[in-house]
């Protein structure tokens, strides 16, 4: 099971993986990779396990696509 992660840490991982943020509705952000893969992140002090899991899965997809 994935543990919750602080927003700053998750945002840093996404930036390091070449994702770029754009505003979404309310406190949501959509992070998009140049390959077209995206991840929706809630801009809060701590991201829930589901949000963290989805973002980490998107990062993994970009790594697999680069191979």
PDB file with SEQRES, HELIX, SHEET and CRYST1 records, atoms N, CA, C and O in Angstrom:
SEQRES   1 A   67  UNK UNK UNK UNK UNK UNK UNK UNK UNK UNK UNK UNK UNK          
SEQRES   2 A   67  UNK UNK UNK UNK UNK UNK UNK UNK UNK UNK UNK UNK UNK          
SEQRES   3 A   67  UNK UNK UNK UNK UNK UNK UNK UNK UNK UNK UNK UNK UNK          
SEQRES   4 A   67  UNK UNK UNK UNK UNK UNK UNK UNK UNK UNK UNK UNK UNK          
SEQRES   5 A   67  UNK UNK UNK UNK UNK UNK UNK UNK UNK UNK UNK UNK UNK          
SEQRES   6 A   67  UNK UNK                                                      
HELIX    1 AA1 UNK A    7  UNK A   16  1                                  10    
HELIX    2 AA2 UNK A   49  UNK A   66  1                                  18    
SHEET    1 AA1 2 UNK A   5  UNK A   6  0                                        
SHEET    2 AA1 2 UNK A  46  UNK A  47 -1                                        
SHEET    1 AA2 3 UNK A  19  UNK A  23  0                                        
SHEET    2 AA2 3 UNK A  28  UNK A  33 -1                                        
SHEET    3 AA2 3 UNK A  38  UNK A  42 -1                                        
CRYST1    1.000    1.000    1.000  90.00  90.00  90.00 P 1           1          
ATOM      1  N   UNK A   1       0.846  -1.178   0.000  1.00  0.00           N  
ATOM      2  CA  UNK A   1       0.000   0.000   0.000  1.00  0.00           C  
ATOM      3  C   UNK A   1       0.894   1.246   0.000  1.00  0.00           C  
ATOM      4  O   UNK A   1       1.917   1.303   0.684  1.00  0.00           O  
ATOM      5  N   UNK A   2       0.483   2.217  -0.772  1.00  0.00           N  
ATOM      6  CA  UNK A   2       1.227   3.466  -0.875  1.00  0.00           C  
ATOM      7  C   UNK A   2       0.848   4.378   0.284  1.00  0.00           C  
ATOM      8  O   UNK A   2      -0.323   4.489   0.647  1.00  0.00           O  
ATOM      9  N   UNK A   3       1.846   5.025   0.856  1.00  0.00           N  
ATOM     10  CA  UNK A   3       1.593   5.939   1.971  1.00  0.00           C  
ATOM     11  C   UNK A   3       1.353   7.347   1.435  1.00  0.00           C  
ATOM     12  O   UNK A   3       1.802   7.671   0.336  1.00  0.00           O  
ATOM     13  N   UNK A   4       0.649   8.192   2.199  1.00  0.00           N  
ATOM     14  CA  UNK A   4       0.469   9.579   1.782  1.00  0.00           C  
ATOM     15  C   UNK A   4       1.824  10.274   1.641  1.00  0.00           C  
ATOM     16  O   UNK A   4       2.798   9.914   2.302  1.00  0.00           O  
ATOM     17  N   UNK A   5       1.859  11.276   0.764  1.00  0.00           N  
ATOM     18  CA  UNK A   5       3.112  11.988   0.522  1.00  0.00           C  
ATOM     19  C   UNK A   5       2.834  13.488   0.565  1.00  0.00           C  
ATOM     20  O   UNK A   5       1.763  13.940   0.159  1.00  0.00           O  
ATOM     21  N   UNK A   6       3.789  14.242   1.052  1.00  0.00           N  
ATOM     22  CA  UNK A   6       3.637  15.693   1.071  1.00  0.00           C  
ATOM     23  C   UNK A   6       3.590  16.212  -0.368  1.00  0.00           C  
ATOM     24  O   UNK A   6       4.253  15.681  -1.258  1.00  0.00           O  
ATOM     25  N   UNK A   7       2.791  17.261  -0.574  1.00  0.00           N  
ATOM     26  CA  UNK A   7       2.633  17.820  -1.914  1.00  0.00           C  
ATOM     27  C   UNK A   7       3.980  18.244  -2.501  1.00  0.00           C  
ATOM     28  O   UNK A   7       4.257  17.986  -3.672  1.00  0.00           O  
ATOM     29  N   UNK A   8       4.813  18.891  -1.689  1.00  0.00           N  
ATOM     30  CA  UNK A   8       6.109  19.375  -2.190  1.00  0.00           C  
ATOM     31  C   UNK A   8       6.980  18.241  -2.713  1.00  0.00           C  
ATOM     32  O   UNK A   8       7.635  18.379  -3.746  1.00  0.00           O  
ATOM     33  N   UNK A   9       6.987  17.122  -2.000  1.00  0.00           N  
ATOM     34  CA  UNK A   9       7.793  15.977  -2.422  1.00  0.00           C  
ATOM     35  C   UNK A   9       7.269  15.391  -3.728  1.00  0.00           C  
ATOM     36  O   UNK A   9       8.039  15.067  -4.632  1.00  0.00           O  
ATOM     37  N   UNK A  10       5.947  15.259  -3.813  1.00  0.00           N  
ATOM     38  CA  UNK A  10       5.336  14.697  -5.009  1.00  0.00           C  
ATOM     39  C   UNK A  10       5.544  15.624  -6.206  1.00  0.00           C  
ATOM     40  O   UNK A  10       5.818  15.156  -7.311  1.00  0.00           O  
ATOM     41  N   UNK A  11       5.416  16.931  -5.994  1.00  0.00           N  
ATOM     42  CA  UNK A  11       5.637  17.899  -7.072  1.00  0.00           C  
ATOM     43  C   UNK A  11       7.088  17.843  -7.554  1.00  0.00           C  
ATOM     44  O   UNK A  11       7.347  17.956  -8.753  1.00  0.00           O  
ATOM     45  N   UNK A  12       8.030  17.671  -6.633  1.00  0.00           N  
ATOM     46  CA  UNK A  12       9.440  17.580  -7.013  1.00  0.00           C  
ATOM     47  C   UNK A  12       9.685  16.339  -7.868  1.00  0.00           C  
ATOM     48  O   UNK A  12      10.417  16.401  -8.856  1.00  0.00           O  
ATOM     49  N   UNK A  13       9.074  15.211  -7.493  1.00  0.00           N  
ATOM     50  CA  UNK A  13       9.230  13.991  -8.284  1.00  0.00           C  
ATOM     51  C   UNK A  13       8.662  14.169  -9.689  1.00  0.00           C  
ATOM     52  O   UNK A  13       9.251  13.717 -10.671  1.00  0.00           O  
ATOM     53  N   UNK A  14       7.509  14.834  -9.772  1.00  0.00           N  
ATOM     54  CA  UNK A  14       6.899  15.058 -11.079  1.00  0.00           C  
ATOM     55  C   UNK A  14       7.759  15.994 -11.932  1.00  0.00           C  
ATOM     56  O   UNK A  14       7.939  15.750 -13.125  1.00  0.00           O  
ATOM     57  N   UNK A  15       8.286  17.052 -11.334  1.00  0.00           N  
ATOM     58  CA  UNK A  15       9.159  17.975 -12.082  1.00  0.00           C  
ATOM     59  C   UNK A  15      10.420  17.264 -12.553  1.00  0.00           C  
ATOM     60  O   UNK A  15      10.864  17.474 -13.681  1.00  0.00           O  
ATOM     61  N   UNK A  16      10.995  16.433 -11.705  1.00  0.00           N  
ATOM     62  CA  UNK A  16      12.197  15.691 -12.077  1.00  0.00           C  
ATOM     63  C   UNK A  16      11.929  14.720 -13.223  1.00  0.00           C  
ATOM     64  O   UNK A  16      12.836  14.390 -13.987  1.00  0.00           O  
ATOM     65  N   UNK A  17      10.677  14.263 -13.340  1.00  0.00           N  
ATOM     66  CA  UNK A  17      10.298  13.342 -14.410  1.00  0.00           C  
ATOM     67  C   UNK A  17       9.819  14.094 -15.649  1.00  0.00           C  
ATOM     68  O   UNK A  17       9.266  13.485 -16.565  1.00  0.00           O  
ATOM     69  N   UNK A  18      10.028  15.425 -15.687  1.00  0.00           N  
ATOM     70  CA  UNK A  18       9.712  16.272 -16.840  1.00  0.00           C  
ATOM     71  C   UNK A  18       8.212  16.534 -17.011  1.00  0.00           C  
ATOM     72  O   UNK A  18       7.758  16.771 -18.131  1.00  0.00           O  
ATOM     73  N   UNK A  19       7.441  16.495 -15.929  1.00  0.00           N  
ATOM     74  CA  UNK A  19       6.029  16.864 -15.975  1.00  0.00           C  
ATOM     75  C   UNK A  19       5.929  18.371 -15.757  1.00  0.00           C  
ATOM     76  O   UNK A  19       6.761  18.959 -15.067  1.00  0.00           O  
ATOM     77  N   UNK A  20       4.913  18.990 -16.344  1.00  0.00           N  
ATOM     78  CA  UNK A  20       4.686  20.428 -16.166  1.00  0.00           C  
ATOM     79  C   UNK A  20       3.266  20.630 -15.634  1.00  0.00           C  
ATOM     80  O   UNK A  20       2.330  20.010 -16.137  1.00  0.00           O  
ATOM     81  N   UNK A  21       3.092  21.493 -14.621  1.00  0.00           N  
ATOM     82  CA  UNK A  21       1.762  21.691 -14.046  1.00  0.00           C  
ATOM     83  C   UNK A  21       0.950  22.723 -14.820  1.00  0.00           C  
ATOM     84  O   UNK A  21       1.494  23.631 -15.448  1.00  0.00           O  
ATOM     85  N   UNK A  22      -0.355  22.556 -14.755  1.00  0.00           N  
ATOM     86  CA  UNK A  22      -1.281  23.582 -15.218  1.00  0.00           C  
ATOM     87  C   UNK A  22      -2.453  23.565 -14.251  1.00  0.00           C  
ATOM     88  O   UNK A  22      -2.777  22.514 -13.697  1.00  0.00           O  
ATOM     89  N   UNK A  23      -3.091  24.705 -14.039  1.00  0.00           N  
ATOM     90  CA  UNK A  23      -4.197  24.759 -13.083  1.00  0.00           C  
ATOM     91  C   UNK A  23      -5.371  23.901 -13.527  1.00  0.00           C  
ATOM     92  O   UNK A  23      -5.650  23.761 -14.718  1.00  0.00           O  
ATOM     93  N   UNK A  24      -6.044  23.338 -12.549  1.00  0.00           N  
ATOM     94  CA  UNK A  24      -7.271  22.601 -12.793  1.00  0.00           C  
ATOM     95  C   UNK A  24      -8.396  23.306 -12.061  1.00  0.00           C  
ATOM     96  O   UNK A  24      -8.301  24.499 -11.769  1.00  0.00           O  
ATOM     97  N   UNK A  25      -9.441  22.588 -11.769  1.00  0.00           N  
ATOM     98  CA  UNK A  25     -10.561  23.180 -11.038  1.00  0.00           C  
ATOM     99  C   UNK A  25     -10.261  23.192  -9.545  1.00  0.00           C  
ATOM    100  O   UNK A  25      -9.813  22.192  -8.984  1.00  0.00           O  
ATOM    101  N   UNK A  26     -10.507  24.316  -8.916  1.00  0.00           N  
ATOM    102  CA  UNK A  26     -10.317  24.423  -7.471  1.00  0.00           C  
ATOM    103  C   UNK A  26      -8.871  24.224  -7.073  1.00  0.00           C  
ATOM    104  O   UNK A  26      -7.982  24.910  -7.577  1.00  0.00           O  
ATOM    105  N   UNK A  27      -8.634  23.286  -6.167  1.00  0.00           N  
ATOM    106  CA  UNK A  27      -7.276  23.060  -5.671  1.00  0.00           C  
ATOM    107  C   UNK A  27      -6.561  21.934  -6.409  1.00  0.00           C  
ATOM    108  O   UNK A  27      -5.545  21.430  -5.930  1.00  0.00           O  
ATOM    109  N   UNK A  28      -7.079  21.535  -7.571  1.00  0.00           N  
ATOM    110  CA  UNK A  28      -6.464  20.475  -8.356  1.00  0.00           C  
ATOM    111  C   UNK A  28      -5.497  21.051  -9.385  1.00  0.00           C  
ATOM    112  O   UNK A  28      -5.691  22.156  -9.892  1.00  0.00           O  
ATOM    113  N   UNK A  29      -4.462  20.285  -9.679  1.00  0.00           N  
ATOM    114  CA  UNK A  29      -3.522  20.613 -10.737  1.00  0.00           C  
ATOM    115  C   UNK A  29      -3.398  19.394 -11.635  1.00  0.00           C  
ATOM    116  O   UNK A  29      -3.428  18.258 -11.163  1.00  0.00           O  
ATOM    117  N   UNK A  30      -3.259  19.637 -12.922  1.00  0.00           N  
ATOM    118  CA  UNK A  30      -3.021  18.557 -13.865  1.00  0.00           C  
ATOM    119  C   UNK A  30      -1.576  18.669 -14.315  1.00  0.00           C  
ATOM    120  O   UNK A  30      -1.171  19.678 -14.893  1.00  0.00           O  
ATOM    121  N   UNK A  31      -0.812  17.641 -14.049  1.00  0.00           N  
ATOM    122  CA  UNK A  31       0.588  17.603 -14.439  1.00  0.00           C  
ATOM    123  C   UNK A  31       0.677  16.771 -15.712  1.00  0.00           C  
ATOM    124  O   UNK A  31       0.259  15.613 -15.733  1.00  0.00           O  
ATOM    125  N   UNK A  32       1.224  17.363 -16.775  1.00  0.00           N  
ATOM    126  CA  UNK A  32       1.288  16.689 -18.067  1.00  0.00           C  
ATOM    127  C   UNK A  32       2.736  16.515 -18.511  1.00  0.00           C  
ATOM    128  O   UNK A  32       3.568  17.412 -18.380  1.00  0.00           O  
ATOM    129  N   UNK A  33       3.000  15.332 -19.037  1.00  0.00           N  
ATOM    130  CA  UNK A  33       4.311  14.994 -19.577  1.00  0.00           C  
ATOM    131  C   UNK A  33       4.273  15.232 -21.086  1.00  0.00           C  
ATOM    132  O   UNK A  33       3.207  15.100 -21.686  1.00  0.00           O  
ATOM    133  N   UNK A  34       5.392  15.575 -21.721  1.00  0.00           N  
ATOM    134  CA  UNK A  34       5.404  15.787 -23.173  1.00  0.00           C  
ATOM    135  C   UNK A  34       4.899  14.588 -23.977  1.00  0.00           C  
ATOM    136  O   UNK A  34       4.441  14.760 -25.107  1.00  0.00           O  
ATOM    137  N   UNK A  35       4.973  13.392 -23.424  1.00  0.00           N  
ATOM    138  CA  UNK A  35       4.481  12.199 -24.120  1.00  0.00           C  
ATOM    139  C   UNK A  35       2.961  12.089 -24.087  1.00  0.00           C  
ATOM    140  O   UNK A  35       2.387  11.235 -24.763  1.00  0.00           O  
ATOM    141  N   UNK A  36       2.306  12.949 -23.304  1.00  0.00           N  
ATOM    142  CA  UNK A  36       0.843  12.939 -23.232  1.00  0.00           C  
ATOM    143  C   UNK A  36       0.286  12.318 -21.965  1.00  0.00           C  
ATOM    144  O   UNK A  36      -0.920  12.391 -21.728  1.00  0.00           O  
ATOM    145  N   UNK A  37       1.115  11.719 -21.160  1.00  0.00           N  
ATOM    146  CA  UNK A  37       0.679  11.122 -19.904  1.00  0.00           C  
ATOM    147  C   UNK A  37       0.418  12.229 -18.894  1.00  0.00           C  
ATOM    148  O   UNK A  37       1.195  13.179 -18.792  1.00  0.00           O  
ATOM    149  N   UNK A  38      -0.683  12.107 -18.144  1.00  0.00           N  
ATOM    150  CA  UNK A  38      -0.998  13.151 -17.170  1.00  0.00           C  
ATOM    151  C   UNK A  38      -1.346  12.547 -15.813  1.00  0.00           C  
ATOM    152  O   UNK A  38      -1.690  11.372 -15.694  1.00  0.00           O  
ATOM    153  N   UNK A  39      -1.242  13.397 -14.800  1.00  0.00           N  
ATOM    154  CA  UNK A  39      -1.585  13.011 -13.430  1.00  0.00           C  
ATOM    155  C   UNK A  39      -2.269  14.198 -12.765  1.00  0.00           C  
ATOM    156  O   UNK A  39      -1.788  15.327 -12.856  1.00  0.00           O  
ATOM    157  N   UNK A  40      -3.376  13.948 -12.106  1.00  0.00           N  
ATOM    158  CA  UNK A  40      -4.092  14.998 -11.387  1.00  0.00           C  
ATOM    159  C   UNK A  40      -3.687  14.936  -9.921  1.00  0.00           C  
ATOM    160  O   UNK A  40      -3.749  13.883  -9.287  1.00  0.00           O  
ATOM    161  N   UNK A  41      -3.271  16.089  -9.395  1.00  0.00           N  
ATOM    162  CA  UNK A  41      -2.791  16.167  -8.019  1.00  0.00           C  
ATOM    163  C   UNK A  41      -3.565  17.257  -7.292  1.00  0.00           C  
ATOM    164  O   UNK A  41      -3.778  18.344  -7.828  1.00  0.00           O  
ATOM    165  N   UNK A  42      -3.982  16.957  -6.070  1.00  0.00           N  
ATOM    166  CA  UNK A  42      -4.660  17.949  -5.238  1.00  0.00           C  
ATOM    167  C   UNK A  42      -3.590  18.772  -4.535  1.00  0.00           C  
ATOM    168  O   UNK A  42      -2.705  18.222  -3.880  1.00  0.00           O  
ATOM    169  N   UNK A  43      -3.672  20.075  -4.670  1.00  0.00           N  
ATOM    170  CA  UNK A  43      -2.674  20.947  -4.047  1.00  0.00           C  
ATOM    171  C   UNK A  43      -3.094  21.168  -2.597  1.00  0.00           C  
ATOM    172  O   UNK A  43      -3.854  22.080  -2.271  1.00  0.00           O  
ATOM    173  N   UNK A  44      -2.567  20.293  -1.742  1.00  0.00           N  
ATOM    174  CA  UNK A  44      -2.865  20.311  -0.317  1.00  0.00           C  
ATOM    175  C   UNK A  44      -1.560  20.003   0.406  1.00  0.00           C  
ATOM    176  O   UNK A  44      -0.577  19.627  -0.232  1.00  0.00           O  
ATOM    177  N   UNK A  45      -1.538  20.156   1.702  1.00  0.00           N  
ATOM    178  CA  UNK A  45      -0.316  19.888   2.459  1.00  0.00           C  
ATOM    179  C   UNK A  45       0.144  18.443   2.266  1.00  0.00           C  
ATOM    180  O   UNK A  45       1.338  18.183   2.122  1.00  0.00           O  
ATOM    181  N   UNK A  46      -0.806  17.505   2.263  1.00  0.00           N  
ATOM    182  CA  UNK A  46      -0.479  16.098   2.106  1.00  0.00           C  
ATOM    183  C   UNK A  46      -1.431  15.465   1.106  1.00  0.00           C  
ATOM    184  O   UNK A  46      -2.646  15.642   1.197  1.00  0.00           O  
ATOM    185  N   UNK A  47      -0.884  14.737   0.163  1.00  0.00           N  
ATOM    186  CA  UNK A  47      -1.690  14.067  -0.854  1.00  0.00           C  
ATOM    187  C   UNK A  47      -2.108  12.698  -0.341  1.00  0.00           C  
ATOM    188  O   UNK A  47      -1.335  12.018   0.335  1.00  0.00           O  
ATOM    189  N   UNK A  48      -3.310  12.303  -0.658  1.00  0.00           N  
ATOM    190  CA  UNK A  48      -3.845  11.021  -0.198  1.00  0.00           C  
ATOM    191  C   UNK A  48      -3.088   9.867  -0.855  1.00  0.00           C  
ATOM    192  O   UNK A  48      -2.393  10.070  -1.850  1.00  0.00           O  
ATOM    193  N   UNK A  49      -3.219   8.665  -0.307  1.00  0.00           N  
ATOM    194  CA  UNK A  49      -2.549   7.515  -0.917  1.00  0.00           C  
ATOM    195  C   UNK A  49      -2.977   7.279  -2.368  1.00  0.00           C  
ATOM    196  O   UNK A  49      -2.149   6.897  -3.195  1.00  0.00           O  
ATOM    197  N   UNK A  50      -4.238   7.495  -2.687  1.00  0.00           N  
ATOM    198  CA  UNK A  50      -4.717   7.268  -4.056  1.00  0.00           C  
ATOM    199  C   UNK A  50      -4.086   8.264  -5.025  1.00  0.00           C  
ATOM    200  O   UNK A  50      -3.667   7.880  -6.117  1.00  0.00           O  
ATOM    201  N   UNK A  51      -4.015   9.520  -4.645  1.00  0.00           N  
ATOM    202  CA  UNK A  51      -3.401  10.549  -5.500  1.00  0.00           C  
ATOM    203  C   UNK A  51      -1.914  10.254  -5.667  1.00  0.00           C  
ATOM    204  O   UNK A  51      -1.380  10.360  -6.771  1.00  0.00           O  
ATOM    205  N   UNK A  52      -1.253   9.890  -4.596  1.00  0.00           N  
ATOM    206  CA  UNK A  52       0.171   9.555  -4.647  1.00  0.00           C  
ATOM    207  C   UNK A  52       0.399   8.358  -5.557  1.00  0.00           C  
ATOM    208  O   UNK A  52       1.302   8.378  -6.393  1.00  0.00           O  
ATOM    209  N   UNK A  53      -0.403   7.326  -5.405  1.00  0.00           N  
ATOM    210  CA  UNK A  53      -0.269   6.116  -6.214  1.00  0.00           C  
ATOM    211  C   UNK A  53      -0.436   6.432  -7.705  1.00  0.00           C  
ATOM    212  O   UNK A  53       0.343   5.956  -8.530  1.00  0.00           O  
ATOM    213  N   UNK A  54      -1.456   7.239  -8.053  1.00  0.00           N  
ATOM    214  CA  UNK A  54      -1.702   7.584  -9.448  1.00  0.00           C  
ATOM    215  C   UNK A  54      -0.558   8.401 -10.041  1.00  0.00           C  
ATOM    216  O   UNK A  54      -0.180   8.190 -11.194  1.00  0.00           O  
ATOM    217  N   UNK A  55      -0.006   9.329  -9.265  1.00  0.00           N  
ATOM    218  CA  UNK A  55       1.107  10.144  -9.754  1.00  0.00           C  
ATOM    219  C   UNK A  55       2.359   9.292  -9.950  1.00  0.00           C  
ATOM    220  O   UNK A  55       3.060   9.439 -10.951  1.00  0.00           O  
ATOM    221  N   UNK A  56       2.640   8.412  -9.008  1.00  0.00           N  
ATOM    222  CA  UNK A  56       3.815   7.544  -9.139  1.00  0.00           C  
ATOM    223  C   UNK A  56       3.657   6.578 -10.315  1.00  0.00           C  
ATOM    224  O   UNK A  56       4.631   6.249 -10.993  1.00  0.00           O  
ATOM    225  N   UNK A  57       2.425   6.129 -10.549  1.00  0.00           N  
ATOM    226  CA  UNK A  57       2.159   5.255 -11.688  1.00  0.00           C  
ATOM    227  C   UNK A  57       2.390   6.001 -13.003  1.00  0.00           C  
ATOM    228  O   UNK A  57       2.918   5.426 -13.955  1.00  0.00           O  
ATOM    229  N   UNK A  58       2.001   7.277 -13.063  1.00  0.00           N  
ATOM    230  CA  UNK A  58       2.220   8.088 -14.264  1.00  0.00           C  
ATOM    231  C   UNK A  58       3.718   8.273 -14.509  1.00  0.00           C  
ATOM    232  O   UNK A  58       4.169   8.227 -15.653  1.00  0.00           O  
ATOM    233  N   UNK A  59       4.487   8.480 -13.442  1.00  0.00           N  
ATOM    234  CA  UNK A  59       5.942   8.611 -13.591  1.00  0.00           C  
ATOM    235  C   UNK A  59       6.530   7.321 -14.133  1.00  0.00           C  
ATOM    236  O   UNK A  59       7.393   7.356 -15.011  1.00  0.00           O  
ATOM    237  N   UNK A  60       6.082   6.198 -13.629  1.00  0.00           N  
ATOM    238  CA  UNK A  60       6.570   4.904 -14.111  1.00  0.00           C  
ATOM    239  C   UNK A  60       6.221   4.695 -15.582  1.00  0.00           C  
ATOM    240  O   UNK A  60       7.030   4.149 -16.332  1.00  0.00           O  
ATOM    241  N   UNK A  61       5.031   5.119 -16.008  1.00  0.00           N  
ATOM    242  CA  UNK A  61       4.619   4.980 -17.400  1.00  0.00           C  
ATOM    243  C   UNK A  61       5.547   5.772 -18.320  1.00  0.00           C  
ATOM    244  O   UNK A  61       5.871   5.318 -19.417  1.00  0.00           O  
ATOM    245  N   UNK A  62       5.971   6.949 -17.877  1.00  0.00           N  
ATOM    246  CA  UNK A  62       6.869   7.741 -18.717  1.00  0.00           C  
ATOM    247  C   UNK A  62       8.238   7.076 -18.819  1.00  0.00           C  
ATOM    248  O   UNK A  62       8.876   7.134 -19.870  1.00  0.00           O  
ATOM    249  N   UNK A  63       8.690   6.451 -17.746  1.00  0.00           N  
ATOM    250  CA  UNK A  63       9.974   5.754 -17.779  1.00  0.00           C  
ATOM    251  C   UNK A  63       9.906   4.566 -18.728  1.00  0.00           C  
ATOM    252  O   UNK A  63      10.862   4.302 -19.459  1.00  0.00           O  
ATOM    253  N   UNK A  64       8.789   3.848 -18.726  1.00  0.00           N  
ATOM    254  CA  UNK A  64       8.621   2.707 -19.621  1.00  0.00           C  
ATOM    255  C   UNK A  64       8.518   3.169 -21.065  1.00  0.00           C  
ATOM    256  O   UNK A  64       9.018   2.493 -21.964  1.00  0.00           O  
ATOM    257  N   UNK A  65       7.875   4.314 -21.305  1.00  0.00           N  
ATOM    258  CA  UNK A  65       7.720   4.829 -22.664  1.00  0.00           C  
ATOM    259  C   UNK A  65       9.067   5.286 -23.241  1.00  0.00           C  
ATOM    260  O   UNK A  65       9.268   5.241 -24.454  1.00  0.00           O  
ATOM    261  N   UNK A  66       9.983   5.725 -22.379  1.00  0.00           N  
ATOM    262  CA  UNK A  66      11.286   6.188 -22.840  1.00  0.00           C  
ATOM    263  C   UNK A  66      12.201   5.038 -23.217  1.00  0.00           C  
ATOM    264  O   UNK A  66      13.182   5.245 -23.932  1.00  0.00           O  
ATOM    265  N   UNK A  67      11.908   3.849 -22.760  1.00  0.00           N  
ATOM    266  CA  UNK A  67      12.764   2.674 -23.054  1.00  0.00           C  
ATOM    267  C   UNK A  67      12.612   2.213 -24.459  1.00  0.00           C  
ATOM    268  O   UNK A  67      13.255   1.245 -24.863  1.00  0.00           O  
TER     269      UNK A  67                                                      
END                                                                             
